[in-house]
Structure formats: structure tokens, C-alpha cells
Amino acid sequence: MKFIKGEKIYLGPIEFDKIKDDYYNWINSEENRAGLASGHFPKSIESLKDFVISNNNSNSILFGIYDINDSSYIGNVKIGPINWKDRIAEFGRFIGNSDYRGKGIGTEVTKLVLKHCFNSLNLNKVKSGCLSNNFASKKSNEKNGMKIEGKFSNHVFENGKYHDVLRFGILKKDYEN
């Protein structure tokens, strides 16, 4: 189901039994773990299933990212937690399929997420974070109008050294469709 359509991709529900093998292999691969602050422990199929189930509720939305042409599973994007009182949400994306990296997919995911957050969920602010050496995430956030609001110095230990974490945000009034 194409819940939110873009040009190259669409965001839709995750049918865990259809994606579990790809997701399991991606999340446990050394290449993909290098960019994840949460990639220090191996993930089981059961823990991934629990993650998918627990992030589809009134305070969190987990979408699969799929190729618009053939519905190939590319990765996930999570919106949440959502603070409905203050109308703020965090989002994070994971492009697991390396064939789709460097092709503007992260930028399009960010565009679709911001549009959904501001125009459908009526949020006032959306925020995101990434390691300072994750140039793809930094670039896709900035291309969509997000600004660096802060930096946590030496916040994540990865590959034998500490990395800064950049915190991005955008307000609805600054968002351009």
C-alpha cells in the first residue's frame, strides 16, 4: 500500500514477514552498523519484530521505504516519539539497501516525512539527529530546510573514537512545501 507517494519511493506499512530477512541482514551488517548510534549489539528477528510492533501506535509511526517502481524494500523511517501537547516529533531514517544510497532517497524520505508531519499530523516542529560524520543524513536534512540547533560533543563512541552528534530542527512556519 502506497500510503505516502514520492517520485522515487513511497512510504507504507511494514509487513514484517515479507521484510524480516532483509531487515535482519541489514541491521546486523558491519557496513550499516557503522552509522547507527544503536548498532553496538546484534539484533535478533524477535527483537526486530518487537521494534516494528512497538513503534506503530498513537505516539510513534514506523513506515517501510519502498521503490515506487517495483515495491522493493529499501529501509525504514520512524516518526516518534510524538509529543501531541507541544506538537513536536523526532524522526530517523535507515536506508538498509546499499543499492539505493547516494541517489537522493534520504532527501526524498525527509521531504515526505516533513510534509506528513506538518500537513497531516499538524505538528509545529520536527527534529532529527545524526553523527557528525554521517554526511548523507546531514545533507538530506539541510536540503529540506532543517537547521543545526545543537551539537553534543564526543557523544557516541564508534570505531575506536568519539563522534559528535548533530541535532537538527525545523518549525512549521519555516517549512516550504
CYANA upper distance limits for C-alpha pairs under 8 A (distance plus 0.5 A):
  1 MET  CA     12 GLY  CA      6.26
  1 MET  CA     13 PRO  CA      7.47
  2 LYS  CA     10 TYR  CA      6.32
  2 LYS  CA     11 LEU  CA      6.71
  2 LYS  CA     12 GLY  CA      5.81
  3 PHE  CA     10 TYR  CA      7.62
  3 PHE  CA     11 LEU  CA      6.30
  3 PHE  CA     12 GLY  CA      5.37
  3 PHE  CA     13 PRO  CA      7.98
  4 ILE  CA     10 TYR  CA      6.05
  4 ILE  CA     11 LEU  CA      5.57
  4 ILE  CA     12 GLY  CA      7.17
  4 ILE  CA    112 LEU  CA      7.69
  5 LYS  CA      9 ILE  CA      7.12
  5 LYS  CA     10 TYR  CA      4.93
  5 LYS  CA     11 LEU  CA      7.05
  5 LYS  CA     68 ILE  CA      8.25
  5 LYS  CA    112 LEU  CA      8.39
  6 GLY  CA     10 TYR  CA      5.91
  6 GLY  CA     68 ILE  CA      8.10
  6 GLY  CA    108 GLU  CA      7.63
  6 GLY  CA    112 LEU  CA      7.45
  7 GLU  CA     68 ILE  CA      7.71
  8 LYS  CA     67 ASP  CA      6.75
  8 LYS  CA     68 ILE  CA      5.89
  8 LYS  CA     69 ASN  CA      8.09
  8 LYS  CA    105 ILE  CA      7.87
  8 LYS  CA    108 GLU  CA      8.34
  9 ILE  CA     65 ILE  CA      7.21
  9 ILE  CA     66 TYR  CA      5.95
  9 ILE  CA     67 ASP  CA      5.08
  9 ILE  CA     68 ILE  CA      4.92
  9 ILE  CA     69 ASN  CA      8.38
  9 ILE  CA    105 ILE  CA      7.89
  9 ILE  CA    108 GLU  CA      8.19
  9 ILE  CA    109 VAL  CA      8.37
 10 TYR  CA     65 ILE  CA      6.50
 10 TYR  CA     66 TYR  CA      5.88
 10 TYR  CA     67 ASP  CA      7.01
 10 TYR  CA     68 ILE  CA      6.16
 11 LEU  CA     63 PHE  CA      6.18
 11 LEU  CA     64 GLY  CA      6.11
 11 LEU  CA     65 ILE  CA      5.38
 11 LEU  CA     66 TYR  CA      6.79
 12 GLY  CA     63 PHE  CA      5.81
 12 GLY  CA     64 GLY  CA      5.82
 12 GLY  CA     65 ILE  CA      7.20
 12 GLY  CA     66 TYR  CA      7.97
 13 PRO  CA     62 LEU  CA      7.98
 13 PRO  CA     63 PHE  CA      5.85
 13 PRO  CA     64 GLY  CA      6.29
 14 ILE  CA     19 ILE  CA      8.01
 14 ILE  CA     52 VAL  CA      8.26
 14 ILE  CA     62 LEU  CA      8.17
 14 ILE  CA     63 PHE  CA      6.72
 14 ILE  CA     64 GLY  CA      5.72
 15 GLU  CA     19 ILE  CA      7.12
 16 PHE  CA     20 LYS  CA      5.94
 16 PHE  CA     49 LYS  CA      7.31
 16 PHE  CA     52 VAL  CA      8.08
 19 ILE  CA     23 TYR  CA      6.53
 19 ILE  CA     73 TYR  CA      7.50
 20 LYS  CA     24 TYR  CA      6.34
 20 LYS  CA     45 ILE  CA      7.45
 20 LYS  CA     48 LEU  CA      8.41
 20 LYS  CA     49 LYS  CA      8.40
 21 ASP  CA     25 ASN  CA      6.68
 22 ASP  CA     26 TRP  CA      6.55
 23 TYR  CA     27 ILE  CA      6.48
 23 TYR  CA     75 GLY  CA      8.04
 23 TYR  CA     96 GLY  CA      7.76
 24 TYR  CA     28 ASN  CA      6.72
 24 TYR  CA     43 LYS  CA      7.73
 24 TYR  CA     44 SER  CA      7.67
 24 TYR  CA     45 ILE  CA      6.75
 24 TYR  CA     48 LEU  CA      7.90
 25 ASN  CA     29 SER  CA      6.56
 26 TRP  CA     32 ASN  CA      6.86
 26 TRP  CA     96 GLY  CA      5.85
 26 TRP  CA     97 ASN  CA      7.72
 27 ILE  CA     32 ASN  CA      6.83
 27 ILE  CA     33 ARG  CA      7.00
 27 ILE  CA     39 GLY  CA      8.08
 27 ILE  CA     43 LYS  CA      7.67
 27 ILE  CA     96 GLY  CA      7.74
 28 ASN  CA     32 ASN  CA      7.85
 28 ASN  CA     33 ARG  CA      7.17
 28 ASN  CA     39 GLY  CA      8.27
 28 ASN  CA     42 PRO  CA      6.41
 28 ASN  CA     43 LYS  CA      6.96
 29 SER  CA     33 ARG  CA      6.64
 30 GLU  CA     34 ALA  CA      6.81
 31 GLU  CA     35 GLY  CA      8.37
 32 ASN  CA     36 LEU  CA      7.59
 32 ASN  CA     96 GLY  CA      7.32
 33 ARG  CA     37 ALA  CA      8.44
 33 ARG  CA     38 SER  CA      8.31
 33 ARG  CA     39 GLY  CA      5.25
 33 ARG  CA     40 HIS  CA      7.89
 34 ALA  CA     39 GLY  CA      7.65
 34 ALA  CA    158 GLU  CA      7.63
 34 ALA  CA    159 ASN  CA      8.08
 35 GLY  CA     39 GLY  CA      8.39
 35 GLY  CA    131 LEU  CA      7.78
 35 GLY  CA    134 ASN  CA      7.14
 37 ALA  CA    131 LEU  CA      8.20
 37 ALA  CA    156 VAL  CA      7.16
 37 ALA  CA    158 GLU  CA      8.45
 43 LYS  CA     47 SER  CA      6.65
 43 LYS  CA     48 LEU  CA      7.20
 44 SER  CA     48 LEU  CA      6.82
 45 ILE  CA     49 LYS  CA      6.71
 46 GLU  CA     50 ASP  CA      6.70
 47 SER  CA     51 PHE  CA      6.68
 48 LEU  CA     52 VAL  CA      6.79
 49 LYS  CA     53 ILE  CA      6.70
 50 ASP  CA     54 SER  CA      6.38
 51 PHE  CA     55 ASN  CA      6.61
 52 VAL  CA     56 ASN  CA      7.35
 52 VAL  CA     62 LEU  CA      7.41
 55 ASN  CA     59 ASN  CA      8.49
 55 ASN  CA     60 SER  CA      5.70
 55 ASN  CA     61 ILE  CA      6.27
 55 ASN  CA     62 LEU  CA      6.24
 55 ASN  CA     78 LYS  CA      8.19
 55 ASN  CA     80 GLY  CA      8.46
 56 ASN  CA     60 SER  CA      6.09
 56 ASN  CA     61 ILE  CA      5.40
 56 ASN  CA     62 LEU  CA      6.33
 57 ASN  CA     61 ILE  CA      7.01
 59 ASN  CA     80 GLY  CA      6.67
 59 ASN  CA     81 PRO  CA      5.95
 59 ASN  CA     82 ILE  CA      5.35
 59 ASN  CA     83 ASN  CA      7.71
 59 ASN  CA     84 TRP  CA      8.43
 60 SER  CA     78 LYS  CA      7.63
 60 SER  CA     79 ILE  CA      6.15
 60 SER  CA     80 GLY  CA      4.78
 60 SER  CA     81 PRO  CA      5.70
 60 SER  CA     82 ILE  CA      6.55
 61 ILE  CA     78 LYS  CA      6.17
 61 ILE  CA     79 ILE  CA      5.61
 61 ILE  CA     80 GLY  CA      6.85
 62 LEU  CA     76 ASN  CA      7.42
 62 LEU  CA     77 VAL  CA      6.37
 62 LEU  CA     78 LYS  CA      4.94
 62 LEU  CA     79 ILE  CA      6.93
 63 PHE  CA     76 ASN  CA      6.13
 63 PHE  CA     77 VAL  CA      5.85
 63 PHE  CA     78 LYS  CA      6.84
 64 GLY  CA     73 TYR  CA      7.54
 64 GLY  CA     74 ILE  CA      8.02
 64 GLY  CA     75 GLY  CA      6.42
 64 GLY  CA     76 ASN  CA      5.01
 64 GLY  CA     77 VAL  CA      6.99
 65 ILE  CA     73 TYR  CA      6.61
 65 ILE  CA     74 ILE  CA      5.83
 65 ILE  CA     75 GLY  CA      5.55
 65 ILE  CA     76 ASN  CA      5.80
 65 ILE  CA     77 VAL  CA      7.46
 65 ILE  CA    109 VAL  CA      8.39
 66 TYR  CA     71 SER  CA      5.58
 66 TYR  CA     72 SER  CA      5.80
 66 TYR  CA     73 TYR  CA      5.15
 66 TYR  CA     74 ILE  CA      5.88
 66 TYR  CA     75 GLY  CA      7.81
 67 ASP  CA     71 SER  CA      5.22
 67 ASP  CA     72 SER  CA      5.60
 67 ASP  CA     73 TYR  CA      7.18
 67 ASP  CA     74 ILE  CA      7.39
 73 TYR  CA     97 ASN  CA      8.26
 74 ILE  CA     95 ILE  CA      6.42
 74 ILE  CA     96 GLY  CA      6.46
 74 ILE  CA     97 ASN  CA      5.59
 74 ILE  CA    100 TYR  CA      7.60
 75 GLY  CA     93 ARG  CA      8.13
 75 GLY  CA     94 PHE  CA      5.90
 75 GLY  CA     95 ILE  CA      5.06
 75 GLY  CA     96 GLY  CA      5.45
 75 GLY  CA     97 ASN  CA      7.11
 76 ASN  CA     93 ARG  CA      6.31
 76 ASN  CA     94 PHE  CA      5.76
 76 ASN  CA     95 ILE  CA      7.23
 76 ASN  CA     96 GLY  CA      8.44
 77 VAL  CA     91 PHE  CA      7.59
 77 VAL  CA     92 GLY  CA      6.18
 77 VAL  CA     93 ARG  CA      4.70
 77 VAL  CA     94 PHE  CA      6.72
 77 VAL  CA    109 VAL  CA      8.21
 78 LYS  CA     91 PHE  CA      5.90
 78 LYS  CA     92 GLY  CA      5.87
 78 LYS  CA     93 ARG  CA      6.88
 79 ILE  CA     89 ALA  CA      7.04
 79 ILE  CA     90 GLU  CA      6.32
 79 ILE  CA     91 PHE  CA      4.87
 79 ILE  CA     92 GLY  CA      7.29
 79 ILE  CA    113 VAL  CA      8.30
 80 GLY  CA     89 ALA  CA      5.95
 80 GLY  CA     90 GLU  CA      5.62
 80 GLY  CA     91 PHE  CA      6.43
 81 PRO  CA     89 ALA  CA      6.37
 81 PRO  CA     90 GLU  CA      6.64
 82 ILE  CA     87 ARG  CA      7.72
 82 ILE  CA     88 ILE  CA      6.48
 82 ILE  CA     89 ALA  CA      4.91
 82 ILE  CA     90 GLU  CA      7.42
 83 ASN  CA     87 ARG  CA      5.97
 83 ASN  CA     88 ILE  CA      5.70
 83 ASN  CA     89 ALA  CA      6.59
 84 TRP  CA     88 ILE  CA      7.30
 84 TRP  CA    123 LEU  CA      8.32
 86 ASP  CA    124 ASN  CA      8.21
 87 ARG  CA    122 ASN  CA      7.83
 87 ARG  CA    123 LEU  CA      5.02
 87 ARG  CA    124 ASN  CA      5.75
 87 ARG  CA    125 LYS  CA      7.08
 88 ILE  CA    123 LEU  CA      6.31
 88 ILE  CA    124 ASN  CA      6.48
 88 ILE  CA    125 LYS  CA      5.27
 88 ILE  CA    126 VAL  CA      6.24
 88 ILE  CA    127 LYS  CA      8.20
 89 ALA  CA    123 LEU  CA      7.92
 89 ALA  CA    125 LYS  CA      7.12
 89 ALA  CA    126 VAL  CA      5.56
 89 ALA  CA    127 LYS  CA      6.79
 90 GLU  CA    126 VAL  CA      6.25
 90 GLU  CA    127 LYS  CA      5.23
 90 GLU  CA    128 SER  CA      5.97
 91 PHE  CA    126 VAL  CA      7.81
 91 PHE  CA    127 LYS  CA      6.93
 91 PHE  CA    128 SER  CA      5.90
 92 GLY  CA    128 SER  CA      6.82
 92 GLY  CA    129 GLY  CA      7.98
 93 ARG  CA    106 GLY  CA      7.96
 93 ARG  CA    109 VAL  CA      8.23
 95 ILE  CA    100 TYR  CA      7.89
 95 ILE  CA    101 ARG  CA      7.55
 95 ILE  CA    106 GLY  CA      7.84
 97 ASN  CA    101 ARG  CA      7.90
100 TYR  CA    105 ILE  CA      7.27
101 ARG  CA    105 ILE  CA      7.37
101 ARG  CA    106 GLY  CA      8.37
102 GLY  CA    136 ALA  CA      8.18
104 GLY  CA    108 GLU  CA      6.77
104 GLY  CA    140 SER  CA      8.36
105 ILE  CA    109 VAL  CA      6.55
106 GLY  CA    110 THR  CA      6.64
106 GLY  CA    136 ALA  CA      7.96
106 GLY  CA    137 SER  CA      7.46
106 GLY  CA    140 SER  CA      6.43
107 THR  CA    111 LYS  CA      6.72
107 THR  CA    139 LYS  CA      8.26
107 THR  CA    140 SER  CA      4.78
107 THR  CA    141 ASN  CA      7.52
107 THR  CA    143 LYS  CA      7.49
107 THR  CA    144 ASN  CA      7.68
108 GLU  CA    112 LEU  CA      6.69
108 GLU  CA    140 SER  CA      8.48
109 VAL  CA    113 VAL  CA      6.59
110 THR  CA    114 LEU  CA      6.59
110 THR  CA    140 SER  CA      7.31
110 THR  CA    141 ASN  CA      7.27
110 THR  CA    144 ASN  CA      7.45
111 LYS  CA    115 LYS  CA      6.70
111 LYS  CA    144 ASN  CA      6.68
112 LEU  CA    116 HIS  CA      6.64
113 VAL  CA    117 CYS  CA      6.51
114 LEU  CA    118 PHE  CA      6.53
114 LEU  CA    126 VAL  CA      7.72
115 LYS  CA    119 ASN  CA      6.09
115 LYS  CA    120 SER  CA      7.96
115 LYS  CA    177 ASN  CA      7.28
116 HIS  CA    120 SER  CA      5.52
116 HIS  CA    121 LEU  CA      6.87
117 CYS  CA    121 LEU  CA      5.39
117 CYS  CA    122 ASN  CA      6.74
117 CYS  CA    123 LEU  CA      6.14
117 CYS  CA    126 VAL  CA      7.90
118 PHE  CA    122 ASN  CA      5.35
118 PHE  CA    123 LEU  CA      5.59
118 PHE  CA    124 ASN  CA      7.25
118 PHE  CA    125 LYS  CA      8.48
118 PHE  CA    172 LYS  CA      6.62
119 ASN  CA    123 LEU  CA      8.40
123 LEU  CA    172 LYS  CA      7.68
124 ASN  CA    171 LEU  CA      6.17
124 ASN  CA    172 LYS  CA      5.50
124 ASN  CA    173 LYS  CA      8.36
125 LYS  CA    169 GLY  CA      7.42
125 LYS  CA    170 ILE  CA      6.18
125 LYS  CA    171 LEU  CA      4.92
125 LYS  CA    172 LYS  CA      6.44
126 VAL  CA    169 GLY  CA      6.14
126 VAL  CA    170 ILE  CA      6.05
126 VAL  CA    171 LEU  CA      7.14
127 LYS  CA    167 ARG  CA      7.76
127 LYS  CA    168 PHE  CA      5.91
127 LYS  CA    169 GLY  CA      4.64
127 LYS  CA    170 ILE  CA      7.00
128 SER  CA    167 ARG  CA      6.47
128 SER  CA    168 PHE  CA      5.62
128 SER  CA    169 GLY  CA      6.88
129 GLY  CA    165 VAL  CA      7.20
129 GLY  CA    166 LEU  CA      5.98
129 GLY  CA    167 ARG  CA      4.97
129 GLY  CA    168 PHE  CA      6.32
130 CYS  CA    134 ASN  CA      6.90
130 CYS  CA    137 SER  CA      7.07
130 CYS  CA    138 LYS  CA      7.47
130 CYS  CA    165 VAL  CA      6.10
130 CYS  CA    166 LEU  CA      5.98
130 CYS  CA    167 ARG  CA      7.39
131 LEU  CA    156 VAL  CA      8.32
131 LEU  CA    163 HIS  CA      7.00
131 LEU  CA    164 ASP  CA      6.42
131 LEU  CA    165 VAL  CA      4.97
131 LEU  CA    166 LEU  CA      6.61
132 SER  CA    138 LYS  CA      8.13
132 SER  CA    163 HIS  CA      7.09
132 SER  CA    164 ASP  CA      5.86
132 SER  CA    165 VAL  CA      5.98
132 SER  CA    166 LEU  CA      6.31
133 ASN  CA    163 HIS  CA      7.98
134 ASN  CA    138 LYS  CA      6.87
135 PHE  CA    139 LYS  CA      6.43
136 ALA  CA    140 SER  CA      6.67
137 SER  CA    141 ASN  CA      6.63
138 LYS  CA    142 GLU  CA      6.75
139 LYS  CA    143 LYS  CA      6.53
140 SER  CA    144 ASN  CA      6.94
141 ASN  CA    145 GLY  CA      7.20
141 ASN  CA    146 MET  CA      5.76
141 ASN  CA    147 LYS  CA      8.13
141 ASN  CA    168 PHE  CA      7.89
142 GLU  CA    146 MET  CA      5.47
142 GLU  CA    147 LYS  CA      6.79
145 GLY  CA    170 ILE  CA      7.41
145 GLY  CA    174 ASP  CA      8.19
145 GLY  CA    175 TYR  CA      7.32
145 GLY  CA    176 GLU  CA      8.34
146 MET  CA    168 PHE  CA      6.40
146 MET  CA    169 GLY  CA      5.80
146 MET  CA    170 ILE  CA      5.44
147 LYS  CA    168 PHE  CA      5.77
147 LYS  CA    169 GLY  CA      6.11
147 LYS  CA    170 ILE  CA      7.00
148 ILE  CA    166 LEU  CA      7.15
148 ILE  CA    167 ARG  CA      6.19
148 ILE  CA    168 PHE  CA      4.91
148 ILE  CA    169 GLY  CA      7.12
149 GLU  CA    166 LEU  CA      8.31
149 GLU  CA    167 ARG  CA      6.12
149 GLU  CA    168 PHE  CA      5.88
149 GLU  CA    169 GLY  CA      6.84
150 GLY  CA    166 LEU  CA      6.56
150 GLY  CA    167 ARG  CA      5.59
150 GLY  CA    168 PHE  CA      7.66
151 LYS  CA    164 ASP  CA      7.10
151 LYS  CA    165 VAL  CA      6.14
151 LYS  CA    166 LEU  CA      5.12
151 LYS  CA    167 ARG  CA      6.46
152 PHE  CA    164 ASP  CA      5.98
152 PHE  CA    165 VAL  CA      5.55
152 PHE  CA    166 LEU  CA      7.02
152 PHE  CA    167 ARG  CA      8.42
153 SER  CA    163 HIS  CA      7.51
153 SER  CA    164 ASP  CA      4.99
153 SER  CA    165 VAL  CA      7.14
154 ASN  CA    162 TYR  CA      5.33
154 ASN  CA    163 HIS  CA      5.35
154 ASN  CA    164 ASP  CA      5.24
154 ASN  CA    165 VAL  CA      8.08
155 HIS  CA    162 TYR  CA      7.00
155 HIS  CA    163 HIS  CA      6.41
155 HIS  CA    164 ASP  CA      5.83
155 HIS  CA    165 VAL  CA      6.62
156 VAL  CA    162 TYR  CA      5.92
156 VAL  CA    163 HIS  CA      5.72
156 VAL  CA    164 ASP  CA      7.15
156 VAL  CA    165 VAL  CA      7.72
157 PHE  CA    161 LYS  CA      5.97
157 PHE  CA    162 TYR  CA      4.80
157 PHE  CA    163 HIS  CA      6.74
158 GLU  CA    162 TYR  CA      6.68
158 GLU  CA    163 HIS  CA      7.60
170 ILE  CA    174 ASP  CA      7.10
170 ILE  CA    175 TYR  CA      7.36
171 LEU  CA    175 TYR  CA      6.86
